[in-house]
Amino acid sequence: MKSLIRNPGVRSAAFYAVALVFGKGVSFLMLPLVTGHLSPAEYGVVELLASVADVAGIVFGLGLADVLFRFGREEGMASTLLGFSLTIGLLLGIAGQLAAPTMAGMTPVPVALLDLRILFASLALTAAIQVPLAYLRYRDRPALFAAVSVGKAAVQAGLVAIFLIADGGVTAVLAGGLIADGIVTVILVSLQFREAGIGIKRKLAKLALGYGVPLVASGMAGFCLGSFDRWVLAAHVSVEDLAFYGLAAKFGLIAALAMQPFEMWWFPRRFSLLETEEGRRHSADIVGIGFVYSVMVVGGVAALGPYVITWMTPVAYHEAAVLVPWLALIALLHATSNLVNVGCYAGKTTVLPMCLNGFAAVVAVTGYMVLIPAFGVMGTIMATLVAQSVRLTLFFAFSQRRVRIPHHLLRSAMLASATMVLFVGMGVYQLSEFYIFIPLASLGAAFALGLLRAPDRGGNPA
């Protein structure tokens, strides 16, 4: 197999890995402190507010980060997008504070007005910095991206710890995030303003909205597949059960985060390989490597997650452990869809992915409505598995219709099947203590199947 990831790409992915581990993974390391100072009911409230943040970030981001990756070479696009993001952040901040008193009475579980106000302020700042963060990736500055992410994580974790120890409750978690977001906003906006300026050009604005707005609909579909289930669950299960599901979902998030360094390196570059047959073969090889990595990550999370929950959290949270393998599998289906969807995003608009994500979202929401009242949390998992499987099938089929990429389908399917057989077999024979060897077995299977090949003595792949 040809050399797939040259040293600069590996270094960039490594910096992005550092950024993700410290930027988002810190919330995982904070679990003992958070669960030790919040009751399961309070943790359930945090999960519900996090779902609000998810949907607001999607809607008010307007897909501007993806617009920058797709059309960043257009003169003035970076300054136009910065102007957009700051305007959106300002409007969201004002609207959120005005709407907070009304929304406080509409949530399915009790939420303090102060907590909602802090949440909306954080959302405004998040909307304002989506483009500056993407700008660092677009300009290939992974080291600076990592430094900002690590600094933000350190400040936020420290503040949350201080506020929780002072018995700040749910407010402590939100306030720590707000202060850290404010600091990062000042730094990143100042940096992009100095280099690219700020201003909104009408022609570029039209181009950005045409590409970005359909992504909002796609993002809303992603919200239905990833966070909307909390709102349905809140009406049918206890807040404690919602907390268990949210805690287990953290491990699905860990799987997703572990996959993102590869995605952050690969996604901005994958369009450039679609124009030639050789480039499409190269793309298929890289996707194959990404799939192997994803299988190993998910196997590791599914194996270790239940043990980590029982080790890191109070006994009151241990019921979440049995849910982890299922949520890791959902993360694998989602990641695989992202690996094979490039053809759907290769045009001038994103209407096609919007429609495909929308259909998968309809499947998910229908499943939630039917299955959650009868099966509770497991109903959520069943519905999401079906919807993610539908999403994967649709994206692969339509992407191949637009751009034919010679993916290693048979070998990838054999790898996934072998991993699944190992996992189920160990479970049936009560050999769960050997789950940790599944990622290593998957790696060996990948070499045996030819998805990976060792380099020869000259440094080239065999």
C-alpha positions in Angstrom: 0.0 0.0 0.0 1.3 3.4 -0.8 2.4 5.9 1.8 -0.8 7.4 3.0 -0.1 9.9 5.7 3.1 11.8 5.4 4.9 13.2 8.3 3.4 16.8 8.2 -0.1 15.2 8.2 0.8 13.0 11.2 2.2 16.0 13.1 -1.0 18.0 12.4 -3.2 15.1 13.5 -1.1 14.8 16.7 -1.6 18.4 17.6 -5.3 18.1 16.9 -5.3 15.0 19.2 -3.7 17.1 22.0 -6.3 19.8 21.4 -9.2 17.3 21.7 -7.9 15.4 24.6 -7.3 18.6 26.7 -10.1 20.6 25.1 -12.9 18.2 25.5 -11.6 15.1 27.2 -11.0 17.2 30.4 -14.8 16.9 31.0 -14.3 13.2 31.2 -11.5 13.5 33.7 -13.7 15.8 35.7 -16.3 13.2 36.2 -15.3 12.1 39.7 -15.5 15.7 40.9 -18.7 16.5 39.1 -20.5 13.3 40.0 -19.2 13.7 43.6 -20.7 17.2 44.0 -23.9 16.8 41.8 -26.7 14.4 42.5 -27.9 12.2 39.6 -30.9 14.6 39.3 -28.6 17.7 39.0 -26.4 15.8 36.5 -29.6 15.1 34.5 -30.2 18.9 34.4 -26.7 19.5 33.1 -27.3 16.9 30.3 -30.5 18.6 29.3 -28.9 22.0 29.1 -26.0 20.5 27.1 -28.6 19.4 24.5 -29.9 23.0 24.3 -26.3 24.0 23.7 -26.0 21.4 20.9 -29.0 22.6 18.9 -28.2 26.3 19.4 -24.6 25.8 18.3 -25.9 24.1 15.1 -28.5 26.7 14.2 -26.5 29.8 14.9 -23.3 28.5 13.5 -24.9 28.6 10.0 -22.3 26.1 8.8 -19.8 28.9 8.5 -16.8 26.7 9.4 -17.6 24.4 6.6 -18.0 27.3 4.2 -14.5 28.5 5.1 -13.1 25.0 4.3 -14.9 24.9 1.0 -14.5 28.5 -0.2 -11.7 30.0 1.9 -9.7 30.8 -1.2 -12.2 33.4 -2.3 -10.8 36.9 -1.7 -12.5 38.4 1.4 -14.3 35.2 2.5 -12.4 35.0 5.8 -13.4 38.6 6.7 -17.0 38.1 5.6 -17.4 35.0 7.7 -15.8 36.7 10.8 -18.3 39.5 10.4 -21.1 36.9 10.1 -20.1 35.0 13.2 -19.7 38.1 15.4 -23.1 39.5 14.3 -24.8 36.1 15.0 -23.1 36.0 18.4 -24.4 39.4 19.3 -27.9 38.8 18.2 -28.0 35.4 19.9 -26.8 37.0 23.2 -29.5 39.6 23.2 -32.3 37.2 22.1 -31.2 34.6 24.7 -31.4 37.0 27.6 -34.8 38.2 26.5 -36.2 34.7 26.0 -34.7 33.1 29.2 -37.6 33.9 31.6 -40.1 32.4 29.2 -38.0 29.3 28.5 -37.4 28.7 32.2 -41.0 27.6 32.4 -41.0 25.4 29.3 -38.2 22.9 30.2 -39.3 19.3 31.0 -37.3 19.4 34.2 -36.9 22.4 36.5 -34.0 24.8 35.5 -33.0 27.9 37.3 -33.4 31.2 35.4 -29.8 32.2 36.3 -28.5 28.9 34.7 -30.4 29.7 31.5 -29.0 33.2 31.3 -25.4 31.9 31.8 -26.1 29.2 29.1 -27.3 31.7 26.5 -24.3 34.0 27.2 -22.0 31.0 26.6 -23.8 30.1 23.4 -23.4 33.7 22.1 -19.6 33.5 22.6 -19.5 30.0 21.1 -21.3 31.3 17.9 -18.8 34.1 17.7 -15.7 31.9 17.8 -16.7 29.1 15.4 -15.2 30.8 12.4 -11.9 31.9 14.2 -11.4 28.4 15.4 -12.0 27.0 11.9 -9.6 29.7 10.6 -6.7 28.2 12.5 -7.4 24.8 10.9 -7.8 26.3 7.5 -4.5 28.1 7.8 -2.9 24.9 9.0 -1.9 26.1 12.5 -2.5 23.0 14.6 0.0 24.0 17.2 -1.8 27.3 17.9 -5.2 25.5 17.8 -3.9 23.0 20.4 -2.5 25.8 22.6 -5.8 27.6 22.6 -7.8 24.5 23.3 -5.5 23.3 26.1 -5.6 26.8 27.7 -9.4 27.0 27.6 -9.8 23.5 29.0 -7.4 24.3 31.9 -9.1 27.5 32.8 -12.6 26.0 32.6 -11.7 22.9 34.6 -10.0 25.0 37.3 -13.0 27.4 37.6 -15.5 24.6 37.6 -13.6 22.8 40.3 -13.4 25.9 42.5 -17.1 26.6 42.0 -18.2 23.1 42.7 -16.2 22.8 45.9 -17.9 26.0 46.9 -21.3 24.2 46.4 -22.2 26.0 43.3 -24.2 23.1 41.9 -25.3 23.3 38.3 -24.4 27.0 38.1 -20.8 26.1 38.9 -20.5 24.0 35.7 -22.1 26.7 33.5 -20.2 29.6 35.0 -16.8 28.0 34.5 -17.6 27.5 30.8 -18.8 31.1 30.4 -15.6 32.7 31.7 -13.4 30.4 29.7 -15.4 31.1 26.5 -15.0 34.8 27.1 -11.2 34.6 27.3 -10.9 32.5 24.2 -13.3 34.8 22.2 -11.1 37.8 22.8 -7.9 36.0 21.8 -9.2 34.3 18.6 -11.3 37.2 17.3 -8.3 39.5 17.7 -6.0 37.1 15.9 -8.3 36.7 12.8 -9.2 40.4 12.7 -5.5 41.4 12.5 -4.8 38.9 9.7 -8.0 38.9 7.6 -10.0 42.0 8.7 -13.7 42.1 9.2 -16.5 43.0 6.8 -19.4 41.4 5.0 -19.4 41.4 1.1 -22.8 40.8 -0.4 -21.6 38.3 -3.1 -19.6 36.2 -0.7 -22.4 36.4 1.8 -24.8 34.9 -0.7 -22.3 32.1 -1.5 -21.8 31.4 2.2 -25.5 31.2 3.0 -26.2 29.0 -0.1 -23.6 26.5 1.1 -24.0 26.9 4.9 -27.8 27.2 5.5 -28.5 23.6 4.3 -25.9 22.5 6.7 -28.0 23.9 9.5 -30.8 21.6 8.5 -28.2 18.8 8.3 -27.0 19.8 11.8 -30.5 19.8 13.1 -30.8 16.3 11.8 -27.6 15.4 13.6 -29.2 16.9 16.8 -32.1 14.6 16.4 -29.7 11.7 16.1 -27.5 12.8 19.0 -29.3 15.0 21.6 -33.0 15.3 20.9 -33.5 11.9 22.6 -32.9 13.6 26.0 -36.0 15.7 25.6 -38.2 12.7 24.8 -36.6 10.7 27.6 -37.2 13.5 30.1 -40.9 13.0 29.6 -40.9 9.3 30.1 -38.1 8.4 32.5 -36.8 9.7 35.8 -34.1 12.5 35.8 -31.8 9.9 37.4 -32.2 7.6 34.3 -31.5 10.6 32.1 -28.3 11.1 34.1 -27.2 7.5 33.6 -27.8 7.8 29.9 -25.9 11.1 29.7 -23.0 9.6 31.7 -22.8 6.6 29.4 -23.0 8.9 26.4 -19.8 10.6 27.6 -18.0 7.4 26.6 -19.6 7.5 23.2 -18.2 11.0 23.1 -14.8 9.8 24.0 -14.9 7.4 21.1 -15.9 10.3 18.8 -13.2 12.5 20.2 -10.6 9.9 19.7 -11.6 9.7 16.0 -11.6 13.4 15.4 -7.8 14.0 15.1 -7.8 11.9 12.0 -11.0 13.6 10.7 -9.7 17.1 11.4 -6.6 16.4 9.4 -8.4 14.6 6.6 -11.6 16.4 6.0 -10.2 19.8 4.8 -8.0 17.8 2.3 -10.2 15.1 0.9 -11.8 17.2 -1.8 -8.5 17.8 -3.6 -8.2 14.0 -4.3 -11.5 13.6 -6.2 -10.4 15.0 -9.6 -8.2 12.0 -10.7 -8.5 8.2 -10.6 -5.2 8.0 -8.7 -6.5 10.5 -6.2 -9.7 8.6 -5.7 -7.7 5.4 -5.0 -5.6 7.3 -2.6 -8.8 8.6 -0.9 -10.1 5.0 -0.6 -6.8 3.9 1.1 -7.0 6.7 3.6 -10.6 6.0 4.4 -9.6 2.4 5.0 -7.1 3.5 7.5 -9.6 5.7 9.2 -12.1 2.8 9.5 -9.5 0.6 11.1 -8.7 3.3 13.6 -12.4 3.8 14.3 -12.9 0.1 15.0 -10.0 0.0 17.4 -11.2 3.1 19.2 -14.7 1.8 19.6 -13.5 -1.6 20.7 -11.3 0.0 23.4 -14.1 2.3 24.7 -16.6 -0.5 24.8 -14.2 -2.7 26.7 -12.9 -0.2 29.2 -15.8 2.2 29.6 -17.9 0.1 32.1 -14.9 -0.5 34.3 -14.0 3.2 34.3 -17.5 4.2 35.3 -17.5 1.9 38.3 -14.0 3.2 39.3 -14.5 7.0 38.8 -18.1 7.6 39.9 -20.1 7.0 43.1 -22.2 3.9 43.4 -25.4 5.9 42.5 -24.1 6.2 38.9 -22.9 2.6 38.3 -26.1 1.7 36.4 -24.7 3.6 33.4 -22.0 1.0 32.8 -24.1 -1.4 30.9 -25.0 1.2 28.3 -21.5 2.1 27.2 -20.9 -0.6 24.5 -24.1 0.3 22.7 -23.2 4.0 22.6 -19.7 3.2 21.4 -21.3 1.2 18.5 -23.4 4.2 17.6 -20.3 6.3 17.5 -18.7 3.9 15.0 -21.7 4.0 12.7 -21.6 7.8 12.8 -17.9 8.0 12.1 -18.1 5.5 9.2 -20.8 7.7 7.6 -18.5 10.7 7.8 -15.7 8.7 6.2 -17.7 7.8 3.1 -19.8 10.9 2.5 -17.3 13.1 0.6 -19.3 12.9 -2.7 -22.4 14.3 -1.1 -20.4 17.5 -0.1 -18.5 17.9 -3.3 -21.0 20.2 -5.1 -21.7 23.9 -4.8 -24.6 23.4 -2.3 -25.3 21.0 0.5 -28.9 20.2 -0.2 -28.3 16.5 -0.8 -26.6 15.9 2.7 -29.4 18.0 4.2 -32.0 15.7 2.7 -30.2 12.5 3.7 -29.6 13.7 7.2 -33.2 14.8 7.4 -34.5 11.4 6.4 -32.3 9.7 9.0 -33.5 12.2 11.6 -37.1 11.4 10.8 -36.3 7.7 11.3 -34.7 8.5 14.6 -37.5 10.7 16.0 -40.1 8.2 14.9 -38.2 5.5 16.7 -37.9 7.7 19.8 -41.7 8.3 19.9 -42.5 4.6 19.5 -39.8 2.9 21.5 -39.0 5.2 24.4 -42.4 5.0 26.1 -42.2 1.2 26.0 -38.4 0.6 26.6 -37.1 3.8 28.1 -33.4 4.3 27.6 -32.9 1.1 25.6 -35.6 2.3 23.3 -33.5 5.4 22.6 -30.5 3.2 21.8 -32.5 0.9 19.5 -33.9 3.8 17.6 -30.5 5.6 17.2 -28.8 2.4 16.0 -31.4 2.0 13.2 -31.3 5.6 12.2 -27.5 5.7 12.1 -27.5 2.5 10.0 -29.9 4.1 7.6 -27.8 7.3 7.5 -24.6 5.3 6.7 -26.3 3.4 3.8 -27.8 6.5 2.3 -24.6 8.6 2.4 -22.5 5.8 1.0 -24.9 5.1 -1.9 -25.4 8.7 -2.9 -21.8 9.7 -2.5 -20.8 6.8 -4.8 -23.3 8.0 -7.4 -21.6 11.4 -7.5 -18.0 10.4 -7.1 -17.0 6.7 -7.6 -14.4 5.9 -5.0 -13.0 2.3 -4.9 -13.5 1.7 -1.1 -12.3 -1.6 0.4 -15.8 -2.7 1.2 -15.3 -6.4 1.6 -12.2 -6.2 3.7 -13.8 -3.5 5.9 -16.9 -5.6 6.4 -14.8 -8.6 7.3 -12.9 -6.5 9.9 -16.1 -5.2 11.4 -17.6 -8.7 11.5 -14.6 -10.2 13.1 -14.5 -7.5 15.8 -18.2 -8.0 16.5 -17.9 -11.8 16.7 -15.1 -11.4 19.3 -17.1 -9.0 21.3 -20.3 -11.0 21.4 -18.4 -14.3 21.9 -16.5 -12.9 24.9 -19.8 -11.7 26.4 -21.6 -15.0 25.9 -18.8 -16.9 27.5 -18.4 -14.3 30.3 -14.8 -13.4 29.3 -15.4 -9.6 29.6 -12.0 -9.2 31.3 -10.4 -9.9 27.9 -12.3 -7.2 26.1 -9.2 -5.0 26.3 -7.5 -7.3 23.7 -10.2 -6.6 21.1 -8.5 -3.4 19.7 -5.2 -5.4 19.3 -7.1 -8.2 17.6 -8.7 -5.7 15.3 -5.3 -4.2 14.4 -4.0 -7.7 13.6 -7.0 -8.4 11.5 -6.5 -5.2 9.6 -3.0 -6.2 8.7 -4.1 -9.7 7.8 -6.8 -8.3 5.5 -4.5 -5.8 3.8 -6.2 -2.7 5.1 -2.9 -1.8 6.7 0.6 -2.8 5.6 3.9 -2.4 7.3 6.6 -0.3 5.6 9.6 -2.0 4.1 13.1 -1.4 5.3 13.4 1.6 3.0 10.6 3.3 4.8 8.0 2.6 2.0 5.0 0.5 2.5 5.2 -3.1 1.6 
